[in-house]
Amino acid sequence: MKITTEQTSPVEVTLNEEDQRNIAASYLEKVFNWNREYYIKNGEVKVNVVRYSSHSWNSVETVRKATDRDTFAEKVFQNIYKS
């Protein structure tokens, strides 16, 4: 989030838990090159995609081979969004 102002002044913001999760996840997606919908299966980073034509269907796409960093990112996101 970018806010431009002419003056500098202290601001206090209270965020609910869902907003806190989304802000943290947005930042971590950039840091880890990860999407919160990614998951790891059989050593590969995967994502479910809905395809559309005259009808729609679900498809699983392989994003890349999973690295240790991907495994870590998956665990972080699971922890952020655990119920």
N, C-alpha and C positions, 0 to 999 in steps of 0.2 A: 504494500500500500504506500503510495507516495502522496504527501500533502505539502503543498508549497504555500508559504506565508511570507509576508513582508517583515513580520516581527517574530521574535522568539519568546515563548512563554510556556511555563510548565502546564502540562495537561495530564489529567488522570482519567483513565478509561477503565471501566469494569466490563469484562467480557464473560458471557456465560460459558459453560464448559464446551458446548458444541462449537462455538466460535473460536475458542482457544485451540481445540483440536484441528479445526480447518486452517487456522493461521499456521500452526506448527506443521501440519501436513503439506501445505503449499510451499513453505520454505524447504522442507526436507525433500520434496519432489525435485526441486532444483538441485539441491546438494548431491543427491544420490542418483540423479537421472532415472527417477522411478515414478510410476503412476500408481495412485492408491488402488487401482483396479488390477494391477499386475499380481501374479502369483507364480510360484516356482513349482514345476512338475517335471520329473525325470531329468533334472539338471538343466532345464531351460526356463527362461522367463516367458510366461504366457499371458495372454489377455483374451477375454471373451469379447467378441464383436458381433453386433447385430447387422446383418446384411439385408438390403432392401432391393426388390425388383417388383415383379407383379405380386410377389408375396415376400414375407420376411423369414429369415432363419438365423439361428445362432451359429457362430463359427469361432473356433479357437485359433488364434494366431500366435506363432512363436516370434517373440521380440528379439531375443538373443540368447546365447549360451549364458547360463547363470554363473556369476563370479561370487567370491566370498563377500564382496561388497553388496551384491544383490541379496544374498541370503540374510545379511545383517539388516538391510533396508526392509525386507519382507517382515522380519521379526519386529522391527520398530513400528511399522504400520499396523501389524496385528495387535501390538500393545496399545497403540493410540486408539484403535477402533474396537477394542474388545468390549463386549457388553457386560 
